[in-house]
Amino acid sequence: MNINVVALVAYLAATYLVCGIPFGKIIARAKGVDIQSVGSGNIGTTNVAREIGKGAAAATLLLDAGKGALATSLAGAIFPLWVTGGAPVDPQAPAAGLVGLVMLAAVCGHIFSPFLGFHGGKGIAVGVGSLLGFAWPVGLIELGIFFVIAFATKRVSAGSVTVAGIVGIVLALFYGPNLGQDLIVEAAGLVVVWAHRSNIKKLIHGQEKAFSFHKAGDAPAPDDSGVGGTK
């Protein structure tokens, strides 16, 4: 298999930039709120839900997941034409690790957004979206695990950390081992776990807030955990 390195690097760079678009911040700004200065300071769905409401949160979730899904699904379609010299890039193919790199670029773009001084969200929505765009059965399994844990604990972060931490294992169990792909996808998951490091500390000490939606008429909650996209 011959790999067009220039085309691959260009695609990864484009993925990083597109997935760095901070939709949560943009949507919140349209509502008159600087999402990085309220609540946890995070630009993701959970903080948007807590500080603005369901509609803004749904839009943030769909756009963040959508940019990841677009990146990997498009890669699966065009890599055989532009990058791998005709070799398939489905989850069981040798070249699947290249789409794993796209998933990693998407997650890193969101967490280390070049538009926010290399701060950003925590990567779970864009990560699951990336997985759905490439290996949708595994993406659905991960979503199922997430919802079970999040509802059982009433802590979104508990579900997020769990599914991110096991994503490479679930992929290998479903499709069979494909070492390069599995390791790269697991690396993307571990970046998401790292982004949740403050949540993990709070979970350990029983200080993590239960999930709730912002109610109409409520003022945004004061920031009790510092300001910044990595909180």
Salt bridges, closest charged atoms under 4 A:
ASP34 OD1 - LYS25 NZ 2.79
ASP34 OD2 - ARG29 NH2 3.92
ASP64 OD1 - LYS67 NZ 3.38
ASP224 OD2 - LYS209 NZ 3.05
